[in-house]
Amino acid sequence: MDSDTSTFRGFLKLMEEKGRVTHIPEPFSSEYEVPKRSVETDEILLFESVDDANGGKHRVVMNLLATRASLADAVMVSEEDLVSHLAGCSYQGEIREGEPLVCGKVDLDALPIMRHFPGDAGRYITAGVVFSEYGGALNASVHRMLVDGKERLIARLVEGRHTHSLLSSALKAGERLPVAVAIGLHPLVLYAACSRVPLGKELSFAAELLGGTITVRALSNGVRVPDAEIILEGFIGPELFSEGPFVDITGTYDPIRMQHGIELTGMWMKEDPIYHGIVPAGSEHKLLMGAPYEPLIYRSVAQVTEVVDVVLTRGGAGYLHAVVQIKKRTDGDGKNAIMATFAAHTSLKHVVIVDPDIMIHDPHDVEFAIATRVRADQDLMIISGVRGSSLDPSRIGDGLNAKMGIDATMPLGKEEEFVRVDFLEKI
């Protein structure tokens, strides 16, 4: 396996050396079986024999970034320093040009693309990064993509996000948007593509995380892509197709929408490619949805008070709930931190602000803070009629909702009234 840790296979080898990869040699079906086995654990799973629609067999990796430990290993920092380290990034890595890449014939049935749940519309690519270029702007983002025959994908493009904006510009000029779909990327490239960065900075961010540089190769449609196991080349046009239902981050079915199709014109694979899949609403999905917002929240809260750490919780679908740990300077800092958090992550629904002595990764400790440090008539902040997440089933329409912030911090000057007994202390 590749020894270069800046590649998908190199990272997988690193995880092998740390004893974090479980090999599954027996045959598994890409329809339901692989996803079902993968949600039983957060371990990285390497399936050795997964079928495709043509009857071929493939290697498949699941749960590559299902834990914060794996993300910290990829970034090469401790879990405790992960958020503050990422918050200090400047998106200034170097993008180097490599040799052009020539794609061959497209056949999506030759890939072990999974059907995850019985109510899904069909087989979905869930770990594919869509690279697009138009008007001098280069973008990378993750979209769920429904297989519609051997040569077409239907992508859920959220309105207002970068891919949709570039597509709108191309269509307005009477052109199609050239794209590439890359599967089996280094996890930091995938993480960068999930992040909210300035337009066109995803690859620069990935390069910075990888040590300073990243090499890309141009396809025949002009789109540049980094190293990947599988690359699909194509164009997004004006035609709309039915997409969904699909189980998304909350574990509930997202509804049917009319979405744009990706007409594929080429396909390239490494020898014996390793397919990467993500179970919708599974641990890896939640981490990749939420963790990229944590440094943004950290930066935003740091503007109003001293911030210690941030986490988007699994119980909040990895996306809708945050816990922010601060060191108060004034008694108004808790509510200021609430507002700064919502400003950084507009899809967030609820946030709890806690003191440094609360372990934010322990839901019991966070609940303790709410139970003992919150007075509902003073410490709740409720904001009605604001934009939330289109994935939240409690939304009105396609995203209108309410938000709540909880200031679960101690009043300054009264800390001695909240001293907690150490049950392990010798009496």
C-alpha positions as CSV (number, residue, x, y, z in Angstrom):
1,M,0.0,0.0,0.0
2,D,1.1,3.6,-0.7
3,S,3.6,4.9,1.9
4,D,2.9,8.6,1.0
5,T,0.8,9.8,3.9
6,S,-0.6,12.6,1.7
7,T,-2.7,10.1,-0.3
8,F,-5.8,8.0,0.6
9,R,-3.8,4.8,0.6
10,G,-1.0,6.4,2.6
11,F,-3.4,7.5,5.3
12,L,-5.0,4.1,5.4
13,K,-1.6,2.5,5.8
14,L,-0.9,4.8,8.7
15,M,-4.1,3.7,10.4
16,E,-3.1,0.1,9.7
17,E,0.1,0.7,11.6
18,K,-1.8,2.1,14.5
19,G,-4.0,-1.0,14.6
20,R,-7.2,1.0,13.7
21,V,-8.2,-0.9,10.6
22,T,-10.4,-4.1,10.7
23,H,-10.2,-6.3,7.6
24,I,-13.4,-8.1,6.5
25,P,-12.4,-10.8,4.0
26,E,-15.9,-12.4,3.4
27,P,-18.1,-11.2,0.6
28,F,-20.5,-8.4,1.3
29,S,-23.3,-6.8,-0.8
30,S,-23.2,-3.1,-1.7
31,E,-27.0,-3.1,-1.2
32,Y,-27.6,-2.7,2.5
33,E,-25.0,-5.1,3.9
34,V,-21.9,-2.9,3.9
35,P,-23.8,0.1,5.5
36,K,-25.5,-2.2,8.1
37,R,-22.1,-3.7,9.1
38,S,-20.4,-0.2,9.2
39,V,-22.9,1.4,11.6
40,E,-22.1,-1.3,14.2
41,T,-18.7,0.3,15.0
42,D,-16.6,3.4,14.6
43,E,-13.6,1.3,13.6
44,I,-12.2,1.8,10.1
45,L,-13.4,-1.2,8.1
46,L,-11.7,-2.5,4.9
47,F,-14.1,-4.8,3.1
48,E,-12.1,-7.0,0.7
49,S,-14.9,-8.2,-1.5
50,V,-17.9,-6.0,-2.2
51,D,-20.0,-6.4,-5.4
52,D,-21.0,-3.9,-8.0
53,A,-24.0,-3.9,-10.3
54,N,-22.0,-5.8,-13.0
55,G,-21.0,-8.6,-10.6
56,G,-17.4,-7.4,-10.1
57,K,-15.7,-7.4,-6.7
58,H,-14.0,-4.4,-5.0
59,R,-12.3,-3.2,-1.9
60,V,-14.3,-0.7,0.1
61,V,-13.3,1.5,3.1
62,M,-15.9,2.7,5.6
63,N,-15.6,4.8,8.7
64,L,-12.3,6.5,7.6
65,L,-13.1,9.6,9.6
66,A,-15.6,8.3,12.1
67,T,-13.7,9.5,15.1
68,R,-12.0,12.7,16.3
69,A,-9.0,10.6,16.9
70,S,-8.7,9.8,13.2
71,L,-9.1,13.4,12.3
72,A,-6.5,14.4,14.8
73,D,-4.1,11.8,13.5
74,A,-4.6,13.1,9.9
75,V,-3.9,16.7,11.1
76,M,-1.1,15.4,13.3
77,V,-2.1,17.2,16.5
78,S,-3.7,16.0,19.7
79,E,-7.5,15.8,20.0
80,E,-7.3,18.5,22.7
81,D,-5.6,20.9,20.4
82,L,-7.5,19.9,17.2
83,V,-10.1,22.8,17.1
84,S,-7.7,25.6,18.2
85,H,-5.2,24.3,15.6
86,L,-7.7,24.3,12.8
87,A,-9.0,27.7,13.8
88,G,-5.5,29.1,13.2
89,C,-5.4,28.0,9.6
90,S,-5.1,30.7,6.9
91,Y,-6.1,28.7,3.7
92,Q,-2.7,29.6,2.1
93,G,-1.4,26.3,0.9
94,E,0.2,25.9,-2.6
95,I,-1.5,24.2,-5.5
96,R,0.9,22.6,-7.9
97,E,0.1,21.5,-11.4
98,G,0.8,17.9,-12.4
99,E,0.5,16.0,-15.6
100,P,-3.0,16.0,-17.3
101,L,-5.2,13.0,-16.7
102,V,-7.0,11.1,-19.4
103,C,-10.3,9.4,-18.6
104,G,-11.8,6.4,-20.3
105,K,-15.3,5.1,-20.7
106,V,-17.9,5.7,-18.0
107,D,-19.7,2.8,-16.3
108,L,-21.1,3.6,-12.9
109,D,-22.3,0.0,-12.6
110,A,-18.6,-1.0,-12.4
111,L,-18.4,0.7,-9.0
112,P,-19.6,-0.7,-5.6
113,I,-21.9,2.3,-5.1
114,M,-24.2,1.5,-2.2
115,R,-27.9,1.5,-1.5
116,H,-28.1,2.3,2.2
117,F,-31.7,2.2,3.3
118,P,-34.9,0.6,1.8
119,G,-36.6,4.0,1.4
120,D,-33.8,5.6,-0.5
121,A,-34.4,6.5,-4.1
122,G,-31.5,4.2,-5.2
123,R,-27.7,3.9,-5.1
124,Y,-25.9,7.0,-3.8
125,I,-22.3,8.2,-3.9
126,T,-21.8,9.7,-0.4
127,A,-18.0,10.3,-0.2
128,G,-17.5,11.9,-3.5
129,V,-16.1,15.4,-3.7
130,V,-17.4,17.6,-6.6
131,F,-14.6,19.8,-8.1
132,S,-15.9,22.6,-10.3
133,E,-14.2,25.5,-12.1
134,Y,-15.9,28.5,-13.8
135,G,-14.9,32.1,-14.3
136,G,-11.5,31.5,-12.7
137,A,-13.0,30.1,-9.5
138,L,-12.1,26.6,-8.3
139,N,-14.5,25.0,-5.9
140,A,-14.6,21.7,-4.0
141,S,-17.7,20.5,-2.1
142,V,-19.5,17.3,-1.1
143,H,-22.9,16.4,-2.4
144,R,-25.0,13.3,-2.2
145,M,-25.3,11.9,-5.7
146,L,-28.0,9.5,-6.9
147,V,-27.0,7.0,-9.6
148,D,-29.3,7.4,-12.7
149,G,-28.0,4.9,-15.2
150,K,-24.4,4.1,-16.2
151,E,-23.5,7.7,-17.2
152,R,-25.6,10.1,-15.0
153,L,-25.7,11.3,-11.4
154,I,-28.3,13.5,-9.9
155,A,-26.7,15.8,-7.3
156,R,-28.4,17.6,-4.4
157,L,-27.0,21.1,-4.8
158,V,-28.0,23.3,-1.9
159,E,-29.1,26.7,-3.2
160,G,-26.7,29.5,-2.4
161,R,-23.7,27.2,-1.8
162,H,-20.6,27.5,-4.0
163,T,-21.4,24.7,-6.5
164,H,-24.9,26.0,-7.1
165,S,-23.6,29.6,-7.4
166,L,-21.0,28.5,-10.1
167,L,-23.7,26.5,-11.9
168,S,-26.0,29.5,-11.9
169,S,-23.2,31.7,-13.4
170,A,-22.5,29.1,-16.1
171,L,-26.2,28.6,-17.0
172,K,-26.7,32.3,-17.2
173,A,-24.0,32.5,-19.8
174,G,-25.6,29.6,-21.7
175,E,-22.9,27.1,-20.7
176,R,-22.7,23.9,-18.7
177,L,-20.6,23.7,-15.5
178,P,-17.6,21.4,-15.9
179,V,-17.1,19.2,-12.9
180,A,-15.1,16.2,-11.6
181,V,-16.3,13.8,-8.9
182,A,-13.4,12.3,-6.9
183,I,-13.8,9.3,-4.6
184,G,-11.1,8.0,-2.4
185,L,-9.3,11.2,-1.4
186,H,-7.0,11.8,1.5
187,P,-9.3,12.6,4.5
188,L,-8.0,16.1,4.9
189,V,-9.0,16.9,1.3
190,L,-12.4,15.6,2.1
191,Y,-12.5,17.6,5.3
192,A,-11.4,20.7,3.5
193,A,-14.2,20.2,0.9
194,C,-16.7,20.0,3.8
195,S,-15.5,23.2,5.3
196,R,-16.9,26.7,4.9
197,V,-14.0,28.7,3.5
198,P,-13.7,31.7,1.2
199,L,-14.7,30.9,-2.4
200,G,-12.0,28.9,-4.2
201,K,-9.9,28.2,-1.0
202,E,-10.8,24.5,-0.4
203,L,-7.7,23.1,-2.1
204,S,-5.5,25.8,-0.6
205,F,-6.9,24.7,2.8
206,A,-6.3,21.1,2.0
207,A,-2.7,21.9,0.9
208,E,-2.1,23.8,4.2
209,L,-3.4,20.8,6.2
210,L,-1.2,18.4,4.2
211,G,1.9,20.3,5.0
212,G,1.9,23.2,2.5
213,T,1.3,21.8,-1.0
214,I,-1.1,19.7,-3.0
215,T,-0.7,18.5,-6.6
216,V,-3.6,18.6,-9.0
217,R,-4.1,17.1,-12.5
218,A,-6.3,18.6,-15.2
219,L,-9.0,16.7,-17.0
220,S,-10.1,17.2,-20.6
221,N,-13.0,19.5,-19.4
222,G,-10.4,21.7,-17.7
223,V,-11.2,20.8,-14.1
224,R,-8.3,20.1,-11.8
225,V,-8.4,17.3,-9.3
226,P,-6.0,16.0,-6.6
227,D,-4.9,12.4,-6.1
228,A,-7.9,10.0,-5.8
229,E,-8.8,6.4,-6.2
230,I,-11.6,7.1,-8.7
231,I,-12.4,10.2,-10.8
232,L,-15.5,10.9,-12.8
233,E,-15.5,13.7,-15.4
234,G,-18.6,15.5,-16.7
235,F,-20.8,18.6,-16.9
236,I,-23.8,19.9,-15.0
237,G,-26.5,21.3,-17.2
238,P,-29.9,23.0,-16.8
239,E,-32.0,19.7,-16.9
240,L,-33.7,18.8,-13.6
241,F,-34.4,15.3,-12.4
242,S,-36.2,13.8,-9.4
243,E,-33.8,13.2,-6.4
244,G,-34.6,11.6,-3.1
245,P,-35.9,10.3,-0.8
246,F,-32.6,10.0,1.0
247,V,-31.7,9.4,4.7
248,D,-29.6,12.5,5.6
249,I,-27.8,13.7,8.7
250,T,-30.7,13.4,11.2
251,G,-31.5,9.8,10.3
252,T,-34.8,10.8,8.7
253,Y,-35.7,10.8,5.1
254,D,-35.0,14.1,3.2
255,P,-37.9,14.7,0.7
256,I,-37.9,14.4,-3.1
257,R,-36.6,17.5,-4.9
258,M,-36.0,18.4,-8.5
259,Q,-32.2,18.6,-8.9
260,H,-29.6,19.0,-11.6
261,G,-28.0,16.0,-13.3
262,I,-24.3,15.4,-13.9
263,E,-23.8,14.0,-17.3
264,L,-20.5,12.0,-17.1
265,T,-18.1,12.0,-20.1
266,G,-15.1,10.1,-18.6
267,M,-14.0,7.8,-15.8
268,W,-10.5,7.0,-14.4
269,M,-9.5,4.5,-11.7
270,K,-6.3,3.4,-10.1
271,E,-5.3,-0.2,-10.4
272,D,-7.5,-2.2,-8.0
273,P,-9.2,1.0,-6.7
274,I,-10.4,1.3,-3.1
275,Y,-13.9,2.7,-2.9
276,H,-14.7,5.0,0.0
277,G,-18.3,5.2,1.2
278,I,-20.0,7.0,4.1
279,V,-23.1,5.8,5.8
280,P,-25.8,8.5,5.9
281,A,-26.3,9.7,9.5
282,G,-23.5,7.5,10.6
283,S,-20.5,8.6,12.7
284,E,-18.3,9.7,9.7
285,H,-21.2,11.6,8.2
286,K,-21.8,13.5,11.5
287,L,-18.1,14.3,12.0
288,L,-17.7,15.6,8.5
289,M,-20.9,17.7,8.8
290,G,-20.0,19.2,12.2
291,A,-16.3,19.3,12.8
292,P,-15.6,21.8,10.0
293,Y,-17.8,24.3,11.8
294,E,-16.0,24.0,15.1
295,P,-13.0,26.1,14.2
296,L,-15.4,28.7,12.7
297,I,-17.3,28.9,15.9
298,Y,-14.0,29.0,17.9
299,R,-12.9,32.0,15.8
300,S,-16.3,33.8,16.2
301,V,-16.6,33.3,19.9
302,A,-12.9,34.4,20.4
303,Q,-14.0,37.8,19.2
304,V,-16.3,38.3,22.3
305,T,-14.6,36.3,25.1
306,E,-11.9,33.7,25.8
307,V,-12.9,30.4,24.1
308,V,-11.4,27.1,25.3
309,D,-13.0,24.4,23.0
310,V,-16.0,23.7,20.8
311,V,-17.8,20.5,19.8
312,L,-20.8,19.7,17.7
313,T,-22.4,16.7,19.4
314,R,-23.3,13.4,18.0
315,G,-26.7,13.5,19.8
316,G,-27.4,16.7,17.8
317,A,-26.8,14.8,14.6
318,G,-23.3,16.2,14.5
319,Y,-24.7,19.4,13.1
320,L,-27.6,20.9,15.0
321,H,-26.2,21.1,18.6
322,A,-23.0,22.7,19.8
323,V,-21.3,23.0,23.2
324,V,-18.9,25.8,23.6
325,Q,-16.5,26.0,26.5
326,I,-15.4,29.6,27.5
327,K,-13.5,31.3,30.3
328,K,-15.8,34.2,31.2
329,R,-14.5,37.8,31.6
330,T,-17.9,39.3,32.4
331,D,-21.3,38.0,33.2
332,G,-22.5,38.9,29.8
333,D,-20.0,36.7,28.0
334,G,-22.3,33.6,28.0
335,K,-25.0,35.3,25.9
336,N,-22.4,37.0,23.7
337,A,-20.9,33.6,23.0
338,I,-24.4,32.3,22.1
339,M,-24.9,35.0,19.5
340,A,-21.3,34.5,18.1
341,T,-21.9,30.8,17.8
342,F,-25.1,31.2,15.8
343,A,-23.4,33.8,13.6
344,A,-20.7,31.3,12.7
345,H,-23.0,28.4,12.0
346,T,-26.4,29.5,10.7
347,S,-27.8,25.9,10.5
348,L,-27.2,25.4,14.2
349,K,-30.3,25.0,16.3
350,H,-29.2,24.8,19.9
351,V,-26.0,25.8,21.7
352,V,-24.9,25.3,25.4
353,I,-22.2,27.6,26.8
354,V,-20.2,26.0,29.6
355,D,-17.3,26.8,32.0
356,P,-13.8,25.3,31.7
357,D,-14.5,22.7,34.4
358,I,-17.2,21.0,32.3
359,M,-16.1,18.2,30.0
360,I,-17.8,19.2,26.7
361,H,-17.4,15.8,25.1
362,D,-19.3,14.1,28.0
363,P,-23.1,14.7,27.6
364,H,-23.6,13.8,31.3
365,D,-21.3,16.6,32.4
366,V,-23.0,19.1,30.0
367,E,-26.4,18.0,31.4
368,F,-25.0,18.6,34.9
369,A,-24.1,22.1,34.0
370,I,-27.6,22.7,32.7
371,A,-29.1,21.2,35.8
372,T,-27.1,23.2,38.3
373,R,-26.1,26.4,36.6
374,V,-29.1,27.5,34.6
375,R,-32.1,29.5,35.6
376,A,-34.6,29.3,32.7
377,D,-36.0,32.8,33.2
378,Q,-32.5,34.4,33.0
379,D,-30.2,32.0,31.0
380,L,-32.2,31.1,27.9
381,M,-32.1,32.9,24.7
382,I,-34.7,32.0,22.1
383,I,-34.7,33.4,18.6
384,S,-37.8,32.8,16.4
385,G,-38.3,32.9,12.7
386,V,-34.7,32.5,11.6
387,R,-33.0,30.4,8.9
388,G,-32.0,27.0,10.1
389,S,-31.2,23.7,8.4
390,S,-33.1,22.4,5.5
391,L,-32.3,18.9,6.9
392,D,-34.1,19.5,10.2
393,P,-37.5,17.8,10.0
394,S,-39.0,20.3,12.4
395,R,-38.3,23.1,9.9
396,I,-41.0,25.2,8.3
397,G,-40.8,25.0,4.5
398,D,-37.2,24.4,3.5
399,G,-35.4,25.8,6.5
400,L,-37.2,28.4,8.7
401,N,-37.0,27.5,12.4
402,A,-36.2,28.8,15.9
403,K,-32.9,28.7,17.8
404,M,-32.2,28.4,21.5
405,G,-29.0,29.2,23.4
406,I,-28.4,28.1,27.0
407,D,-25.9,30.0,29.2
408,A,-24.8,27.2,31.6
409,T,-22.0,29.1,33.1
410,M,-21.5,30.1,36.8
411,P,-22.0,33.7,37.8
412,L,-18.7,35.4,38.3
413,G,-17.7,35.9,41.9
414,K,-19.8,33.0,43.1
415,E,-17.7,30.1,41.9
416,E,-17.2,28.8,45.5
417,E,-20.9,28.0,45.6
418,F,-20.5,25.6,42.6
419,V,-17.4,23.7,43.8
420,R,-17.9,20.0,42.9
421,V,-16.8,17.2,45.2
422,D,-14.1,14.9,44.0
423,F,-15.5,11.4,44.7
424,L,-12.1,9.8,44.2
425,E,-10.4,12.1,46.7
426,K,-9.3,10.3,49.8
427,I,-11.3,11.2,52.9
